[in-house]
């Protein structure tokens, strides 16, 4: 294990996969800030409220379908490691087919989704009106947005993180430029912000397909049309993996949603403080996601090649750098946490509440890094069932911890979230060690 840390090429490989994904992640909140700045300067607050609600509806919908990216990465990396040209082609074609089927289904039922969400919302009539306007336009980007998930997963699985980074940056830059043009220049307001996102997603899809075509030619993969029939015959494994990752993501969303809504019952200052502190958790996820993506690609490749030594080297190097980054983030939260809170909010009551719960966030990076990394390991190994089952256990633990400590108020929520992260890492870790010792982790799944 220690010899792996002396391999300069291995460290370069980890960062060549992780760093581009960290950079591309940073562009996501930047887009949100521009949206808020542009819409926030219109003459009524309900425009901003409408975009906030509508974009959240879109974000949750697409986030729950993130299994398209994760499953594609793992399966592609394994095919790449096994030098399986037909398998590489099949994974992409199957992913694209599923993405478009899901996108068309979402477009067909989106009025029902909107009606259901608004029936549970306490937002004003004007906010609902503009949220519906945003959602109704933005939903037409579903085919492109879901295709982009598959493209990013396929390129990353083929050990190329630079192209997914370029893709995300181009999408967000186009979105920002069109946002300003449509909303400020043309005066299209909420519909302009939505249209900017739609055009950006389709522009990204065109660029992404160009990247795929380049790699397709480079790898000398079979002609897409000729391969499509063969690809459609082998959808079972992809559907099963996607089902398990979807259920896992649903549990994850349930825990975060519960924290938001339960926090809201504790008062306006508490829910605002939690919103501020969730930005800290976002910083952790930006850093750890990059290394989790690297782990997916490297583990999948090693499993495809059935190379136990390569797998161990990948695990060692990625874990080492994740630990280093987690320690740095922990130190930053410990030393500069109160200053960061002050930058995010200047409301005295909110800042005071955030300071009270800040210690939970200081502990978060070192606890949460294991679940991010092991998610990457199991995605690369395409072991969706294990991810699903351990997430069920972690979610149950989240609610048990909250219930047992419910007398602690908001501390109970943060204790439950910390326990949730710990349980995710612990359960996956126990499973991994068990399978590694029995020499079954490299077996076909």
TAGILIN-V764783 format. One record per residue. N is the residue number from 1. RES is the residue in one letter. OMEGA is omega in whole degrees, -180 to 180 (999 if undefined). NEAR is the number of other ideal C-beta (glycine too) atoms within 12 Angstrom. Layout:
N_RES_OMEGA_NEAR ; N_RES_OMEGA_NEAR
This chain:
1_X_-179_17 ; 2_X_-180_11 ; 3_X_179_12 ; 4_X_-178_26 ; 5_X_179_21 ; 6_X_-178_14 ; 7_X_-178_21 ; 8_X_-178_12 ; 9_X_-180_13 ; 10_X_178_29 ; 11_X_178_24 ; 12_X_-179_15 ; 13_X_179_28 ; 14_X_-177_42 ; 15_X_178_29 ; 16_X_177_25 ; 17_X_-174_44 ; 18_X_-172_43 ; 19_X_178_27 ; 20_X_-179_33 ; 21_X_175_44 ; 22_X_179_33 ; 23_X_-179_25 ; 24_X_177_35 ; 25_X_-177_32 ; 26_X_-179_25 ; 27_X_-176_30 ; 28_X_178_28 ; 29_X_177_21 ; 30_X_177_23 ; 31_X_179_34 ; 32_X_179_28 ; 33_X_180_19 ; 34_X_176_31 ; 35_X_-178_41 ; 36_X_-178_24 ; 37_X_-177_20 ; 38_X_-179_33 ; 39_X_-178_40 ; 40_X_179_24 ; 41_X_173_18 ; 42_X_-167_25 ; 43_X_179_11 ; 44_X_-178_19 ; 45_X_-176_19 ; 46_X_175_27 ; 47_X_179_35 ; 48_X_178_31 ; 49_X_179_29 ; 50_X_178_40 ; 51_X_180_45 ; 52_X_-180_30 ; 53_X_-178_35 ; 54_X_-179_42 ; 55_X_176_37 ; 56_X_177_27 ; 57_X_179_34 ; 58_X_-176_37 ; 59_X_-180_26 ; 60_X_180_25 ; 61_X_-179_32 ; 62_X_179_34 ; 63_X_179_27 ; 64_X_178_30 ; 65_X_178_38 ; 66_X_176_34 ; 67_X_178_40 ; 68_X_178_45 ; 69_X_-175_44 ; 70_X_-179_47 ; 71_X_180_49 ; 72_X_179_51 ; 73_X_-178_52 ; 74_X_-178_50 ; 75_X_179_55 ; 76_X_-179_50 ; 77_X_179_48 ; 78_X_178_43 ; 79_X_179_38 ; 80_X_180_39 ; 81_X_179_33 ; 82_X_-177_25 ; 83_X_-178_18 ; 84_X_-176_26 ; 85_X_180_22 ; 86_X_179_26 ; 87_X_176_33 ; 88_X_180_40 ; 89_X_-177_35 ; 90_X_-178_35 ; 91_X_-179_48 ; 92_X_-177_46 ; 93_X_177_38 ; 94_X_-180_40 ; 95_X_179_46 ; 96_X_180_37 ; 97_X_-180_32 ; 98_X_180_38 ; 99_X_-179_39 ; 100_X_176_25 ; 101_X_179_26 ; 102_X_-179_31 ; 103_X_180_33 ; 104_X_178_19 ; 105_X_179_20 ; 106_X_179_31 ; 107_X_-178_27 ; 108_X_-175_15 ; 109_X_-174_17 ; 110_X_176_28 ; 111_X_179_16 ; 112_X_178_16 ; 113_X_-179_28 ; 114_X_-180_29 ; 115_X_-179_18 ; 116_X_-179_15 ; 117_X_-176_24 ; 118_X_179_25 ; 119_X_179_12 ; 120_X_-176_15 ; 121_X_176_24 ; 122_X_-179_14 ; 123_X_180_25 ; 124_X_-180_18 ; 125_X_-180_15 ; 126_X_178_19 ; 127_X_179_27 ; 128_X_-180_28 ; 129_X_-177_27 ; 130_X_174_35 ; 131_X_179_39 ; 132_X_177_31 ; 133_X_-179_30 ; 134_X_-177_44 ; 135_X_-177_44 ; 136_X_176_27 ; 137_X_-174_34 ; 138_X_-176_43 ; 139_X_-179_37 ; 140_X_174_26 ; 141_X_-175_36 ; 142_X_179_36 ; 143_X_-180_31 ; 144_X_-177_35 ; 145_X_-179_42 ; 146_X_174_43 ; 147_X_179_41 ; 148_X_176_44 ; 149_X_179_43 ; 150_X_-180_46 ; 151_X_-179_45 ; 152_X_179_46 ; 153_X_-178_51 ; 154_X_179_50 ; 155_X_179_48 ; 156_X_178_53 ; 157_X_177_50 ; 158_X_172_44 ; 159_X_178_38 ; 160_X_-180_36 ; 161_X_-178_40 ; 162_X_-179_25 ; 163_X_174_35 ; 164_X_177_47 ; 165_X_179_31 ; 166_X_-179_27 ; 167_X_-179_43 ; 168_X_180_40 ; 169_X_179_27 ; 170_X_179_28 ; 171_X_-176_40 ; 172_X_177_34 ; 173_X_177_24 ; 174_X_-180_32 ; 175_X_-179_40 ; 176_X_-179_31 ; 177_X_-179_23 ; 178_X_176_32 ; 179_X_-179_41 ; 180_X_-178_25 ; 181_X_-174_22 ; 182_X_-174_30 ; 183_X_-177_35 ; 184_X_-176_23 ; 185_X_-176_15 ; 186_X_179_17 ; 187_X_-178_17 ; 188_X_174_25 ; 189_X_-173_31 ; 190_X_180_41 ; 191_X_177_31 ; 192_X_178_33 ; 193_X_179_48 ; 194_X_-180_39 ; 195_X_178_30 ; 196_X_180_42 ; 197_X_180_44 ; 198_X_-179_34 ; 199_X_179_28 ; 200_X_-180_38 ; 201_X_180_40 ; 202_X_175_29 ; 203_X_177_27 ; 204_X_179_38 ; 205_X_179_34 ; 206_X_179_22 ; 207_X_-180_30 ; 208_X_178_40 ; 209_X_175_26 ; 210_X_177_20 ; 211_X_180_32 ; 212_X_180_40 ; 213_X_176_21 ; 214_X_-178_19 ; 215_X_179_30 ; 216_X_180_25 ; 217_X_-180_14 ; 218_X_-179_16 ; 219_X_-179_27 ; 220_X_180_13 ; 221_X_-179_31 ; 222_X_-179_23 ; 223_X_-175_18 ; 224_X_-177_24 ; 225_X_180_12 ; 226_X_-176_14 ; 227_X_-171_26 ; 228_X_-179_21 ; 229_X_179_18 ; 230_X_-179_20 ; 231_X_-177_32 ; 232_X_-180_20 ; 233_X_-176_16 ; 234_X_-175_24 ; 235_X_-172_26 ; 236_X_-178_15 ; 237_X_-180_28 ; 238_X_-179_39 ; 239_X_180_24 ; 240_X_180_22 ; 241_X_180_39 ; 242_X_178_42 ; 243_X_-177_22 ; 244_X_180_32 ; 245_X_177_41 ; 246_X_179_28 ; 247_X_176_25 ; 248_X_-180_39 ; 249_X_179_33 ; 250_X_178_24 ; 251_X_179_31 ; 252_X_180_35 ; 253_X_-180_25 ; 254_X_-180_25 ; 255_X_-179_34 ; 256_X_179_29 ; 257_X_179_21 ; 258_X_-180_25 ; 259_X_180_37 ; 260_X_-176_25 ; 261_X_179_17 ; 262_X_176_28 ; 263_X_-179_33 ; 264_X_179_21 ; 265_X_-177_18 ; 266_X_177_26 ; 267_X_-176_17 ; 268_X_-178_16 ; 269_X_179_25 ; 270_X_-179_30 ; 271_X_177_26 ; 272_X_178_30 ; 273_X_177_38 ; 274_X_178_41 ; 275_X_177_28 ; 276_X_-176_35 ; 277_X_177_41 ; 278_X_174_29 ; 279_X_175_27 ; 280_X_179_39 ; 281_X_177_35 ; 282_X_178_26 ; 283_X_177_31 ; 284_X_-177_39 ; 285_X_177_34 ; 286_X_-178_30 ; 287_X_-175_39 ; 288_X_178_41 ; 289_X_180_41 ; 290_X_180_38 ; 291_X_175_46 ; 292_X_177_46 ; 293_X_178_52 ; 294_X_179_49 ; 295_X_178_51 ; 296_X_-176_52 ; 297_X_-176_50 ; 298_X_179_50 ; 299_X_179_51 ; 300_X_179_50 ; 301_X_-179_39 ; 302_X_179_37 ; 303_X_177_42 ; 304_X_179_35 ; 305_X_-177_24 ; 306_X_-175_19 ; 307_X_-177_20 ; 308_X_-179_19 ; 309_X_178_18 ; 310_X_179_27 ; 311_X_-180_35 ; 312_X_178_28 ; 313_X_180_29 ; 314_X_179_43 ; 315_X_-177_37 ; 316_X_-176_29 ; 317_X_-178_39 ; 318_X_178_43 ; 319_X_179_35 ; 320_X_-177_29 ; 321_X_175_36 ; 322_X_179_41 ; 323_X_178_24 ; 324_X_-179_24 ; 325_X_180_36 ; 326_X_178_34 ; 327_X_179_19 ; 328_X_179_21 ; 329_X_178_34 ; 330_X_179_28 ; 331_X_179_16 ; 332_X_178_22 ; 333_X_-178_32 ; 334_X_-175_22 ; 335_X_-172_14 ; 336_X_-175_20 ; 337_X_-178_33 ; 338_X_177_25 ; 339_X_179_16 ; 340_X_176_26 ; 341_X_-180_33 ; 342_X_178_19 ; 343_X_-176_15 ; 344_X_-180_27 ; 345_X_177_24 ; 346_X_178_13 ; 347_X_-173_18 ; 348_X_-176_15 ; 349_X_180_19 ; 350_X_180_26 ; 351_X_180_26 ; 352_X_178_20 ; 353_X_-179_30 ; 354_X_179_39 ; 355_X_-178_25 ; 356_X_-174_27 ; 357_X_-179_41 ; 358_X_180_34 ; 359_X_177_21 ; 360_X_-180_35 ; 361_X_178_39 ; 362_X_180_32 ; 363_X_-170_28 ; 364_X_-174_40 ; 365_X_-177_36 ; 366_X_177_30 ; 367_X_-173_30 ; 368_X_-175_42 ; 369_X_-176_40 ; 370_X_180_35 ; 371_X_176_43 ; 372_X_-179_41 ; 373_X_-177_45 ; 374_X_169_44 ; 375_X_178_46 ; 376_X_179_44 ; 377_X_-175_46 ; 378_X_173_44 ; 379_X_177_49 ; 380_X_179_51 ; 381_X_-177_46 ; 382_X_178_41 ; 383_X_-177_40 ; 384_X_-178_33 ; 385_X_179_22 ; 386_X_178_33 ; 387_X_179_43 ; 388_X_-175_33 ; 389_X_179_23 ; 390_X_177_37 ; 391_X_175_38 ; 392_X_180_26 ; 393_X_-179_27 ; 394_X_180_38 ; 395_X_177_35 ; 396_X_178_23 ; 397_X_178_29 ; 398_X_-177_36 ; 399_X_178_27 ; 400_X_179_19 ; 401_X_180_28 ; 402_X_-178_30 ; 403_X_-179_19 ; 404_X_-176_15 ; 405_X_-172_21 ; 406_X_177_19 ; 407_X_179_11 ; 408_X_180_19 ; 409_X_-176_23 ; 410_X_175_34 ; 411_X_179_26 ; 412_X_179_30 ; 413_X_-179_38 ; 414_X_175_40 ; 415_X_178_31 ; 416_X_180_35 ; 417_X_178_44 ; 418_X_177_36 ; 419_X_178_35 ; 420_X_178_40 ; 421_X_-180_43 ; 422_X_-179_29 ; 423_X_177_33 ; 424_X_180_41 ; 425_X_-177_38 ; 426_X_-177_23 ; 427_X_177_33 ; 428_X_179_38 ; 429_X_179_27 ; 430_X_179_20 ; 431_X_-179_29 ; 432_X_-180_36 ; 433_X_179_17 ; 434_X_-178_15 ; 435_X_179_24 ; 436_X_-179_20 ; 437_X_178_11 ; 438_X_178_12 ; 439_X_180_12 ; 440_X_-175_19 ; 441_X_-180_31 ; 442_X_-176_29 ; 443_X_178_15 ; 444_X_-177_14 ; 445_X_999_28
